[in-house]
Amino acid sequence: MDQTERAFQKQPTVFLNRKKALGRSKSGQRLVRNIGLGFKTPRSAKEGQYIDKKCPFTGNVHIRGRILTGTVVKMKMTRTIVIRRDYLHYVRKYNRYEKRHKNMSVHCSPCFQDMGIGDIVTVGECRPLSKTVRFNVIRVTKQAGAKKSFVKF
């Protein structure tokens, strides 16, 4: 486990010290939760070494309420991404629809490392994690090779 922060990083429910009464020691204890609703826990959450208290799989956050999908637009924040949700709005006067969109800030756990701009993500509602973040990434679907774009390295 990399200790890169000022505070010691650990999962609050896992006891890290060795107990004298037990003969064997379990190295690599890790709390991993099944969030339910038919979503599988990623392998990187089970085997990873990251500490994220806002992760729905290893942290203290529960998914409840709405399940939404969107496209990743920006990945410039630490453990937070911006997704775009497109929808149609009906204009009664012209009897037609117009395109609209909303951007949402979403917490992205370190277990989804191979995510890129343009991927489709499924997000679940949770308690407010910050001023603008109320959703958590629970599944990533790779983009379906729409346009070939230049990717560094």
Phi, psi and chi 1 to 4 in degrees:
 res  aa     phi    psi   chi1   chi2   chi3   chi4
   1 MET       -  123.3 -151.8  171.2  -45.0      -
   2 ASP   -82.5  125.3  -65.1  -26.5      -      -
   3 GLN   -99.1   89.0  -63.8  -67.8  -24.0      -
   4 THR  -104.2  -11.0   56.3      -      -      -
   5 GLU   -94.0  167.8  -55.1  -68.0  -32.3      -
   6 ARG   -69.5  -41.5  -72.2 -179.3  130.7 -165.4
   7 ALA   -84.7  148.9      -      -      -      -
   8 PHE   -66.1  126.0 -178.2   71.9      -      -
   9 GLN   -92.0  119.3  -60.0  -66.6  -57.4      -
  10 LYS  -155.5  158.8   71.5  179.3 -137.4   42.3
  11 GLN   -78.9  132.2  -71.7 -176.7  -53.1      -
  12 PRO   -66.6  -21.7   19.8  -28.9      -      -
  13 THR   -96.1    0.0   54.7      -      -      -
  14 VAL  -107.1  126.4  177.3      -      -      -
  15 PHE   -85.6  117.9 -176.4   69.2      -      -
  16 LEU   -89.0  -23.3  -64.7  177.7      -      -
  17 ASN   -77.8  159.5  -66.5  -30.1      -      -
  18 ARG   -84.9  135.0 -169.1  175.1   58.4 -148.3
  19 LYS   -89.8  135.8  -65.5 -173.3  179.0  177.4
  20 LYS   -72.6  -32.3  -64.9  177.2 -176.9  175.6
  21 ALA   -69.7  -33.0      -      -      -      -
  22 LEU   -82.9  136.9  -62.4  176.1      -      -
  23 GLY   -77.2  -36.6      -      -      -      -
  24 ARG  -104.1  152.6   55.1 -168.3  162.7  100.7
  25 SER  -115.0  139.8   64.5      -      -      -
  26 LYS  -100.6  105.7  -70.0 -175.8  179.1  178.2
  27 SER   -87.6  144.9   61.5      -      -      -
  28 GLY    79.2   33.2      -      -      -      -
  29 GLN   -66.8  139.7  -72.6 -178.6  -25.0      -
  30 ARG  -151.8  132.5 -173.7  162.6  174.1   81.1
  31 LEU   -83.0  120.5  170.6   76.1      -      -
  32 VAL  -130.7  133.2  179.3      -      -      -
  33 ARG  -115.9  146.3 -178.8 -177.5  -58.5  112.3
  34 ASN   -90.8  119.0  178.8   11.3      -      -
  35 ILE   -79.1   -9.6   63.1  167.8      -      -
  36 GLY    80.3 -163.6      -      -      -      -
  37 LEU    60.2   19.6  -57.4  168.8      -      -
  38 GLY    81.8    9.5      -      -      -      -
  39 PHE   -97.0  129.4  -65.7  101.3      -      -
  40 LYS   -83.7  147.2  -67.9 -175.5  177.9  177.5
  41 THR   -76.0  127.5  -55.9      -      -      -
  42 PRO   -64.1  149.6  -15.9   25.4      -      -
  43 ARG   -63.0  -35.5  177.6  177.8  -73.3  128.5
  44 SER   -67.8  -22.0   54.8      -      -      -
  45 ALA   -76.0  -34.7      -      -      -      -
  46 LYS   -75.1  -41.8  -64.5  175.7 -171.8  171.9
  47 GLU   -98.8  -10.7  -60.3  169.3   -1.5      -
  48 GLY   -71.8  170.2      -      -      -      -
  49 GLN  -115.4    5.9  -65.2  -64.6  -43.4      -
  50 TYR   -74.3  157.4   69.0   89.4      -      -
  51 ILE  -121.6  118.9  -58.8  -65.7      -      -
  52 ASP  -143.3  108.7 -176.0   13.5      -      -
  53 LYS   -72.1  -13.6   64.3 -178.9 -178.1  179.7
  54 LYS  -100.9    7.5  -63.1  176.8 -178.9  178.0
  55 CYS   -77.9  133.6  172.7      -      -      -
  56 PRO   -71.2  -18.7   23.5  -31.0      -      -
  57 PHE   -92.8  -33.9  -54.9  105.4      -      -
  58 THR  -123.7   -3.4   61.6      -      -      -
  59 GLY  -110.1 -159.7      -      -      -      -
  60 ASN  -107.6   53.8 -173.0   23.7      -      -
  61 VAL  -134.0  135.7  173.0      -      -      -
  62 HIS  -116.3  138.7  -61.5  -79.1      -      -
  63 ILE   -87.0  125.0  -58.5  -62.1      -      -
  64 ARG  -151.7  151.6   80.6  -75.6 -166.0  -79.5
  65 GLY    95.0 -133.9      -      -      -      -
  66 ARG   -80.2  147.3  -64.0 -177.4  178.7  -89.0
  67 ILE  -118.1  120.7  -55.2  -70.6      -      -
  68 LEU  -126.5  165.1  -53.5  173.2      -      -
  69 THR  -127.0  155.0   58.1      -      -      -
  70 GLY  -164.8  175.1      -      -      -      -
  71 THR  -108.8  135.6  -51.9      -      -      -
  72 VAL   -69.6  128.3  178.2      -      -      -
  73 VAL  -111.3  -45.3  178.8      -      -      -
  74 LYS  -133.8  145.9  -60.7  176.5 -166.6  170.4
  75 MET  -134.5   39.6  -62.1 -178.4   65.2      -
  76 LYS   -92.3  -12.7  -65.1 -177.1  178.2  179.7
  77 MET   -91.6  162.8  -68.8  177.5  -86.3      -
  78 THR   -80.5  117.1  -54.9      -      -      -
  79 ARG    59.0   20.6  -65.8 -172.6 -179.1  178.9
  80 THR  -137.1  136.8  -54.4      -      -      -
  81 ILE  -124.4  164.0   61.8  172.3      -      -
  82 VAL  -112.2  127.6  176.2      -      -      -
  83 ILE  -114.3  154.8   65.7  169.1      -      -
  84 ARG  -113.3  128.1  177.7 -175.9  170.9  115.1
  85 ARG  -112.2  114.9  -59.1 -162.9   63.9 -123.3
  86 ASP   -93.4  143.7  -65.2  -41.6      -      -
  87 TYR  -153.7  167.9   60.6   94.6      -      -
  88 LEU  -107.2  138.2  -63.7  174.4      -      -
  89 HIS  -117.1  128.4  176.8 -105.7      -      -
  90 TYR   -82.9  129.7 -178.2   67.8      -      -
  91 VAL  -107.2  111.0 -178.7      -      -      -
  92 ARG   -68.1  -34.9 -155.3  168.9   63.9 -165.2
  93 LYS   -60.1  -40.2  177.9  179.6  177.7 -178.4
  94 TYR  -102.4   -0.5  -61.5  111.2      -      -
  95 ASN    56.5   40.4 -163.6   25.1      -      -
  96 ARG  -141.4  172.5  -78.6  167.6  171.8   72.1
  97 TYR  -109.7  150.7  -68.5   91.4      -      -
  98 GLU  -123.9  148.8   64.4 -177.9    5.0      -
  99 LYS   -79.6  138.2  -74.1 -176.1 -179.7  177.6
 100 ARG  -138.4  165.5  -71.0 -169.7  178.9 -177.3
 101 HIS  -148.8  159.8   79.1  -85.2      -      -
 102 LYS  -131.9  140.3  -70.5  -87.5 -168.1 -113.6
 103 ASN   -98.2  139.8  -76.4  -11.6      -      -
 104 MET  -129.3  138.3  -67.1  174.1   57.6      -
 105 SER   -87.0  131.5  -65.7      -      -      -
 106 VAL  -134.4  136.6  175.6      -      -      -
 107 HIS   -74.7  133.4 -177.9   77.8      -      -
 108 CYS  -119.9  115.2 -178.1      -      -      -
 109 SER   -68.1  151.5  172.3      -      -      -
 110 PRO   -64.1  -11.1  -22.1   31.1      -      -
 111 CYS   -71.6  -15.0   65.1      -      -      -
 112 PHE  -102.2   73.7  -60.0  112.1      -      -
 113 GLN   -81.8  -34.5  -63.1  166.2  -13.6      -
 114 ASP   -90.5   30.3   54.1  -12.8      -      -
 115 MET   -85.3  147.7 -176.0 -170.5  -46.7      -
 116 GLY  -137.3  171.2      -      -      -      -
 117 ILE   -67.2  133.4  -67.3  176.1      -      -
 118 GLY   101.2  -12.7      -      -      -      -
 119 ASP   -71.1  151.4  -69.3  -12.5      -      -
 120 ILE   -95.8  126.0  -63.2  170.1      -      -
 121 VAL  -117.7  147.5  -65.4      -      -      -
 122 THR  -103.4  129.4  -55.3      -      -      -
 123 VAL  -121.9  149.1  -63.1      -      -      -
 124 GLY  -120.3  146.0      -      -      -      -
 125 GLU   -75.0  142.6 -171.9  179.7    4.6      -
 126 CYS  -142.9 -173.8   57.7      -      -      -
 127 ARG   -67.0  161.7   64.0  176.7  167.0   80.4
 128 PRO   -61.6  125.0  -24.2   32.8      -      -
 129 LEU   -96.4  -23.3  -58.4  175.7      -      -
 130 SER  -159.2 -165.9   69.1      -      -      -
 131 LYS   -61.8  -38.6  179.3 -178.4  174.6 -177.3
 132 THR  -115.2   -8.7   57.7      -      -      -
 133 VAL  -101.1  120.9  177.0      -      -      -
 134 ARG  -131.4    2.9  -84.5  110.5  178.4   90.4
 135 PHE  -128.7  157.5  -74.5   83.0      -      -
 136 ASN  -131.5  138.0 -133.1  -46.4      -      -
 137 VAL   -70.5  129.8  174.6      -      -      -
 138 ILE  -121.9  -11.7   51.9 -179.8      -      -
 139 ARG  -158.5  143.2 -178.0 -168.1  -65.1  154.9
 140 VAL  -121.7  129.2  176.3      -      -      -
 141 THR  -114.5  125.4  -51.4      -      -      -
 142 LYS   -64.9  148.9  -71.3  -68.7  178.6 -170.6
 143 GLN   -67.7  147.6   85.4 -178.5   46.0      -
 144 ALA   -87.7   56.1      -      -      -      -
 145 GLY    41.0   46.4      -      -      -      -
 146 ALA   -66.4  -63.9      -      -      -      -
 147 LYS  -117.1  145.6  -67.7 -177.7 -175.8  174.4
 148 LYS   -84.5  120.3  -75.1 -168.8  174.9  178.9
 149 SER  -121.8  155.0   60.3      -      -      -
 150 PHE   -69.8  124.9  176.8   74.8      -      -
 151 VAL  -119.4  126.4  178.5      -      -      -
 152 LYS   -68.4  133.0  -91.7  179.2  144.9  176.4
 153 PHE    57.8      -  -52.7  110.9      -      -
